[in-house]
């Protein structure tokens, strides 16, 4: 019998389980390792657009995702006292709109991907890779807790701050901060919450948003733009306590209106408070020997691109397909980069001024933003300004790997 090819995948969010699903379908033996102690149900609203939606369709998961969507009906920008400045209802489109037709919580999509995989896929929680010894015939991997193991390939799909990537590529890949700090949390739902993504801003680059979910709670976000020198605070996150993050938020948003006081009051009780500094990953190559990067570890386009989830799903599909289509992994990695690199480059090419343009520093800038949003919400002007709500989610010719498994 032919020996089954083995792959170790680091990261169990979106890209990791998607890769395991496709590789298992092609006959590989997959192990997914995740440093979180258990499956992470938390996470904010994410969308699936264009080619990402087609990948779900080919996996037979599109209807399952549709059944698990958040019910978000569109995006509303709010002014003083919560008055509606402009609204953008969800469109019947696979690519357009601030709110996509398929909006789902990160944890819900991850759960669908994990459950769709065969029980042969091994998931290990509460551990991480600490060493990689790559040779011509395999990769010897050491872990923080488990005994060393040998695999044919290792795939780093553990996010923008990938520790696996750093072990192999060092400083070759870089994270470019975009100058925005964001905090995500889940809060109790109240009667005033709606099925809209409500977006409220105040001068100083401060933004408060509330979004619906399907679990009877509300997903809240507090964002602030960093002016002057862009300090990548996320790089120091491990050395900053949760208490310090909360204290900073209470100082920054102390005098912000609308629902900011409610969110600040919920900081201590939120079960999934998460902080990050928005950035993009640039990597001159995505593979080295028998190790390859996937998802945000390879190309994080940032949440403001509207492309993160779709890129992860498409990248997993293409990488797995190329590995199944080629005898030698080096040829598969070359095909993967050739197909994905142009798609990633388009996704990382953000509209001018993003994210600061949507988070004005001055009162005059905020007034100008509201004028622009009112105009953009009209049919005629909306066609001219649509690029801001139309990420290049379908700008790739997806290969057909259906004959492989």
C-alpha positions as CSV (number, residue, x, y, z in Angstrom):
1,X,0.0,0.0,0.0
2,X,1.1,3.6,-0.7
3,X,2.0,5.5,2.5
4,X,-0.4,8.2,3.3
5,X,1.1,11.7,3.1
6,X,1.0,13.6,6.4
7,X,0.5,17.3,7.1
8,X,0.7,19.3,10.3
9,X,-1.4,22.5,10.2
10,X,-0.8,25.2,12.8
11,X,-3.9,27.2,13.6
12,X,-7.6,26.2,14.0
13,X,-9.5,29.3,13.0
14,X,-10.6,29.5,9.3
15,X,-7.7,28.7,7.0
16,X,-6.5,25.7,9.1
17,X,-9.7,23.7,9.3
18,X,-10.4,24.6,5.6
19,X,-7.1,23.1,4.6
20,X,-7.6,20.0,6.7
21,X,-11.0,19.6,5.0
22,X,-9.6,19.7,1.5
23,X,-6.5,17.7,2.2
24,X,-8.4,15.0,3.9
25,X,-10.7,14.9,0.8
26,X,-7.6,14.3,-1.3
27,X,-6.5,11.4,0.9
28,X,-3.9,13.1,3.2
29,X,-3.6,12.5,6.9
30,X,-4.0,15.9,8.7
31,X,-3.2,17.0,12.2
32,X,-4.3,20.5,13.3
33,X,-2.6,22.1,16.3
34,X,-4.0,25.1,18.1
35,X,-2.5,26.9,21.1
36,X,-5.9,27.9,22.5
37,X,-6.9,25.3,25.2
38,X,-10.1,24.4,23.3
39,X,-12.1,25.2,20.2
40,X,-12.8,29.0,20.1
41,X,-16.5,29.7,19.6
42,X,-16.0,33.5,20.0
43,X,-15.3,36.1,17.3
44,X,-16.9,38.9,15.4
45,X,-18.9,39.1,12.3
46,X,-17.1,38.1,9.1
47,X,-18.3,37.9,5.5
48,X,-17.8,35.5,2.6
49,X,-17.7,37.0,-0.8
50,X,-17.0,36.2,-4.4
51,X,-14.5,33.3,-4.9
52,X,-14.7,32.5,-1.2
53,X,-18.4,31.8,-1.6
54,X,-17.7,29.6,-4.7
55,X,-15.2,27.6,-2.6
56,X,-18.0,27.0,0.0
57,X,-20.3,25.9,-2.8
58,X,-17.7,23.4,-4.1
59,X,-17.3,22.1,-0.5
60,X,-21.0,21.6,-0.2
61,X,-21.2,24.1,2.7
62,X,-22.8,27.2,1.2
63,X,-26.3,26.4,2.5
64,X,-25.0,25.5,5.9
65,X,-23.3,28.9,6.1
66,X,-26.4,30.6,4.9
67,X,-28.4,28.9,7.6
68,X,-25.9,30.2,10.2
69,X,-25.7,33.8,9.1
70,X,-26.1,36.7,11.6
71,X,-29.3,38.2,10.1
72,X,-27.6,41.5,9.5
73,X,-29.7,43.5,7.0
74,X,-27.2,46.2,6.1
75,X,-25.0,49.0,7.4
76,X,-26.1,52.3,9.0
77,X,-23.8,55.2,9.8
78,X,-25.1,57.3,12.7
79,X,-24.6,60.9,13.8
80,X,-25.4,62.8,17.0
81,X,-27.7,61.0,19.3
82,X,-27.7,58.0,17.1
83,X,-29.6,59.6,14.2
84,X,-29.2,57.8,10.9
85,X,-26.9,59.6,8.5
86,X,-26.9,57.1,5.7
87,X,-27.8,53.4,5.3
88,X,-26.6,50.7,2.9
89,X,-28.9,47.7,2.8
90,X,-27.5,44.3,2.0
91,X,-27.4,43.6,-1.7
92,X,-28.2,40.4,-3.5
93,X,-24.6,40.2,-4.7
94,X,-21.8,37.8,-4.0
95,X,-19.2,40.6,-3.8
96,X,-20.8,44.1,-3.2
97,X,-21.9,46.0,-0.2
98,X,-20.6,47.0,3.3
99,X,-22.7,44.1,4.6
100,X,-22.2,40.9,2.5
101,X,-25.1,38.6,1.7
102,X,-23.3,35.9,3.7
103,X,-22.4,37.4,7.1
104,X,-21.4,34.8,9.8
105,X,-19.6,34.8,13.1
106,X,-16.0,33.7,13.0
107,X,-16.6,31.0,15.5
108,X,-19.7,29.7,13.7
109,X,-17.8,29.4,10.4
110,X,-14.9,27.7,12.1
111,X,-17.3,25.2,13.7
112,X,-18.9,24.4,10.4
113,X,-15.5,23.7,8.8
114,X,-14.3,21.5,11.7
115,X,-17.5,19.5,11.7
116,X,-17.4,19.1,7.9
117,X,-14.0,17.4,8.1
118,X,-13.8,13.7,8.5
119,X,-13.2,12.3,12.0
120,X,-9.8,11.1,10.7
121,X,-8.6,14.7,11.0
122,X,-6.7,15.1,14.3
123,X,-7.2,18.3,16.3
124,X,-4.8,19.0,19.2
125,X,-5.6,22.0,21.5
126,X,-3.5,23.7,24.1
127,X,-0.2,23.2,22.4
128,X,2.0,24.9,19.8
129,X,5.1,24.3,17.7
130,X,8.4,25.2,19.2
131,X,10.9,23.8,16.7
132,X,11.0,22.7,13.1
133,X,13.9,20.7,11.5
134,X,13.2,20.6,7.8
135,X,15.1,17.9,5.7
136,X,14.8,16.6,2.2
137,X,12.4,13.7,3.2
138,X,10.3,15.2,6.0
139,X,9.9,17.7,8.9
140,X,10.8,16.9,12.5
141,X,8.6,19.0,14.7
142,X,8.9,19.7,18.5
143,X,6.0,21.0,20.6
144,X,5.6,22.9,23.8
145,X,3.9,19.9,25.5
146,X,3.6,16.9,23.1
147,X,6.4,14.5,22.1
148,X,8.2,15.3,18.8
149,X,6.6,14.0,15.6
150,X,7.5,13.8,11.9
151,X,5.4,15.1,9.0
152,X,5.8,15.3,5.3
153,X,4.7,19.0,5.3
154,X,4.0,21.8,7.8
155,X,1.5,24.5,7.1
156,X,1.5,27.7,9.1
157,X,-2.1,29.0,9.3
158,X,-1.8,30.6,12.7
159,X,-2.6,34.2,11.9
160,X,-1.0,37.6,11.3
161,X,1.4,37.1,14.3
162,X,2.3,33.5,13.3
163,X,4.9,32.1,15.6
164,X,5.3,29.1,13.2
165,X,6.2,31.5,10.4
166,X,8.7,33.3,12.6
167,X,10.5,29.9,13.4
168,X,11.1,29.3,9.7
169,X,11.2,32.6,7.9
170,X,12.4,34.9,10.7
171,X,12.1,38.6,9.9
172,X,11.7,37.8,6.2
173,X,7.9,38.4,6.5
174,X,6.9,41.8,7.9
175,X,3.7,43.2,9.4
176,X,2.8,46.7,8.3
177,X,0.6,48.5,10.8
178,X,-2.3,50.5,9.4
179,X,-2.6,52.8,12.4
180,X,-5.8,51.6,14.0
181,X,-6.4,49.8,17.3
182,X,-9.5,47.7,17.6
183,X,-11.2,45.9,20.5
184,X,-13.9,43.3,20.0
185,X,-16.3,42.0,22.6
186,X,-19.7,40.4,23.0
187,X,-22.3,42.2,25.2
188,X,-25.9,41.5,26.2
189,X,-28.5,42.3,23.7
190,X,-31.1,45.0,24.5
191,X,-34.4,46.1,23.0
192,X,-32.6,49.1,21.3
193,X,-30.3,46.8,19.3
194,X,-31.3,46.2,15.7
195,X,-30.5,43.9,12.8
196,X,-28.3,46.6,11.3
197,X,-24.6,47.1,11.6
198,X,-24.7,50.4,13.4
199,X,-21.6,52.6,13.0
200,X,-21.0,55.7,15.2
201,X,-18.0,58.0,15.1
202,X,-16.7,61.0,17.0
203,X,-13.7,63.3,16.3
204,X,-10.3,61.9,17.4
205,X,-10.6,58.9,15.2
206,X,-12.9,57.1,17.6
207,X,-15.6,54.7,16.4
208,X,-18.2,52.5,18.1
209,X,-20.1,49.8,16.3
210,X,-22.7,47.3,17.2
211,X,-23.6,44.2,15.1
212,X,-26.3,41.5,15.5
213,X,-25.6,37.8,16.0
214,X,-27.8,34.8,16.0
215,X,-27.1,33.8,19.6
216,X,-29.2,36.5,21.4
217,X,-26.2,38.8,22.1
218,X,-24.6,41.8,20.3
219,X,-21.1,42.1,18.9
220,X,-19.4,45.4,19.9
221,X,-16.3,47.1,18.5
222,X,-14.3,50.1,19.8
223,X,-11.8,51.4,17.4
224,X,-9.3,54.3,17.5
225,X,-6.9,55.6,14.9
226,X,-3.3,56.3,15.8
227,X,-2.1,59.6,14.5
228,X,1.5,60.7,14.0
229,X,4.0,57.8,14.4
230,X,2.2,54.5,13.8
231,X,3.1,52.5,16.9
232,X,2.4,48.8,16.3
233,X,0.9,48.2,19.8
234,X,-0.1,44.7,18.9
235,X,3.5,43.7,19.0
236,X,3.5,44.6,22.7
237,X,0.1,43.0,23.5
238,X,1.7,40.0,25.2
239,X,3.3,42.3,27.7
240,X,0.2,44.4,28.3
241,X,-2.4,43.1,30.7
242,X,-6.1,43.0,30.0
243,X,-6.5,45.5,32.8
244,X,-4.2,48.0,31.0
245,X,-6.2,47.6,27.8
246,X,-9.4,48.3,29.6
247,X,-8.0,51.3,31.4
248,X,-6.8,52.7,28.0
249,X,-10.3,52.2,26.5
250,X,-12.0,53.9,29.4
251,X,-9.7,56.9,29.0
252,X,-10.2,57.1,25.3
253,X,-13.9,56.7,25.2
254,X,-14.9,58.3,28.4
255,X,-16.6,61.3,26.7
256,X,-17.9,59.4,23.6
257,X,-21.7,59.3,23.2
258,X,-24.3,56.9,21.8
259,X,-23.6,53.3,23.1
260,X,-20.0,53.8,24.3
261,X,-20.9,54.0,28.0
262,X,-22.8,50.7,27.7
263,X,-19.9,49.0,26.1
264,X,-17.4,50.4,28.6
265,X,-19.6,49.1,31.4
266,X,-19.5,45.6,29.9
267,X,-15.7,45.3,29.5
268,X,-15.2,43.4,32.7
269,X,-18.0,40.9,32.0
270,X,-17.3,40.1,28.3
271,X,-16.4,36.5,27.8
272,X,-14.3,37.1,24.6
273,X,-12.6,40.5,24.9
274,X,-10.0,40.7,22.1
275,X,-7.6,43.5,21.2
276,X,-5.5,43.9,18.0
277,X,-3.6,46.5,16.0
278,X,-4.8,46.4,12.4
279,X,-2.1,45.5,9.9
280,X,-1.0,43.7,6.7
281,X,1.5,40.9,6.2
282,X,4.0,41.1,3.4
283,X,6.0,37.9,2.7
284,X,8.3,37.8,-0.4
285,X,7.7,34.0,-0.5
286,X,5.2,31.7,1.1
287,X,7.2,28.5,1.2
288,X,10.6,27.3,2.3
289,X,11.5,23.7,2.0
290,X,8.6,21.6,3.3
291,X,7.0,24.5,5.2
292,X,4.3,26.7,3.6
293,X,2.3,29.7,4.8
294,X,-1.5,30.1,4.5
295,X,-4.2,32.5,5.5
296,X,-3.3,35.6,7.4
297,X,0.1,34.1,8.2
298,X,1.0,34.5,4.5
299,X,-0.9,37.6,3.5
300,X,-3.1,39.2,6.1
301,X,-5.0,42.0,4.2
302,X,-6.5,43.3,7.4
303,X,-10.2,43.3,8.5
304,X,-10.7,46.7,6.7
305,X,-10.1,45.0,3.3
306,X,-13.3,43.0,3.6
307,X,-11.4,40.1,2.1
308,X,-9.8,38.2,5.1
309,X,-12.2,35.2,5.2
310,X,-12.6,34.9,1.5
311,X,-8.8,34.9,1.0
312,X,-8.4,32.2,3.7
313,X,-11.0,29.9,2.1
314,X,-9.7,30.4,-1.4
315,X,-6.1,30.0,-0.4
316,X,-6.8,26.8,1.5
317,X,-8.7,25.4,-1.6
318,X,-5.9,26.3,-4.0
319,X,-3.1,25.1,-1.8
320,X,-4.7,21.7,-1.1
321,X,-5.7,21.4,-4.8
322,X,-2.1,22.1,-6.0
323,X,-0.7,19.6,-3.5
324,X,-3.1,17.0,-4.7
325,X,-2.3,17.8,-8.4
326,X,1.5,17.6,-8.1
327,X,3.9,14.8,-7.2
328,X,6.5,17.2,-5.7
329,X,5.6,19.7,-3.1
330,X,7.9,22.4,-4.6
331,X,5.8,22.3,-7.8
332,X,2.6,22.6,-5.8
333,X,3.9,25.5,-3.8
334,X,4.9,27.3,-7.0
335,X,1.5,26.8,-8.5
336,X,-0.1,28.0,-5.3
337,X,1.8,31.3,-5.4
338,X,1.3,31.8,-9.1
339,X,-2.5,31.5,-8.7
340,X,-2.9,33.3,-5.3
341,X,-0.4,36.1,-5.4
342,X,-2.3,38.4,-7.9
343,X,-5.5,37.9,-5.9
344,X,-3.8,38.8,-2.6
345,X,-2.1,41.8,-4.1
346,X,-5.5,43.2,-5.2
347,X,-7.0,42.5,-1.8
348,X,-4.1,44.4,0.0
349,X,-4.5,47.4,-2.3
350,X,-6.9,49.3,-0.1
351,X,-8.8,52.4,-1.3
352,X,-6.9,55.6,-0.7
353,X,-7.1,56.8,2.9
354,X,-8.3,53.6,4.5
355,X,-8.8,53.2,7.4
356,X,-8.3,56.8,8.5
357,X,-10.9,58.2,6.0
358,X,-13.7,56.4,7.8
359,X,-12.4,57.5,11.3
360,X,-11.9,61.3,11.0
361,X,-9.7,63.1,13.5
362,X,-11.5,66.5,13.4
363,X,-15.1,67.6,13.6
364,X,-14.9,69.1,10.2
365,X,-13.6,65.8,8.8
366,X,-16.4,63.9,10.4
367,X,-19.0,66.3,8.9
368,X,-17.4,65.8,5.5
369,X,-17.6,62.0,5.9
370,X,-21.3,62.3,6.7
371,X,-21.9,64.4,3.6
372,X,-20.0,61.8,1.5
373,X,-21.9,58.9,3.0
374,X,-25.3,60.6,2.4
375,X,-24.3,61.1,-1.2
376,X,-22.9,57.5,-1.6
377,X,-26.2,56.1,-0.3
378,X,-28.0,57.5,-3.3
379,X,-28.2,55.3,-6.4
380,X,-26.4,57.6,-8.8
381,X,-23.4,58.6,-6.6
382,X,-23.3,55.1,-5.1
383,X,-22.3,53.7,-8.5
384,X,-19.3,56.1,-8.6
385,X,-18.1,55.4,-5.1
386,X,-18.8,51.7,-5.0
387,X,-15.1,50.7,-4.8
388,X,-15.1,51.4,-1.0
389,X,-17.8,48.7,-0.6
390,X,-16.8,46.4,-3.4
391,X,-13.6,44.4,-2.5
392,X,-12.0,42.4,-5.4
393,X,-13.5,39.1,-4.1
394,X,-14.1,37.6,-7.5
395,X,-10.9,38.7,-9.2
396,X,-9.4,35.2,-9.6
397,X,-10.0,32.3,-11.9
398,X,-10.5,29.4,-9.6
399,X,-8.9,26.1,-10.8
400,X,-11.2,23.0,-10.9
401,X,-9.7,20.2,-8.8
402,X,-12.9,18.1,-8.7
403,X,-11.2,15.3,-10.7
404,X,-8.7,14.8,-7.8
405,X,-11.1,13.6,-5.1
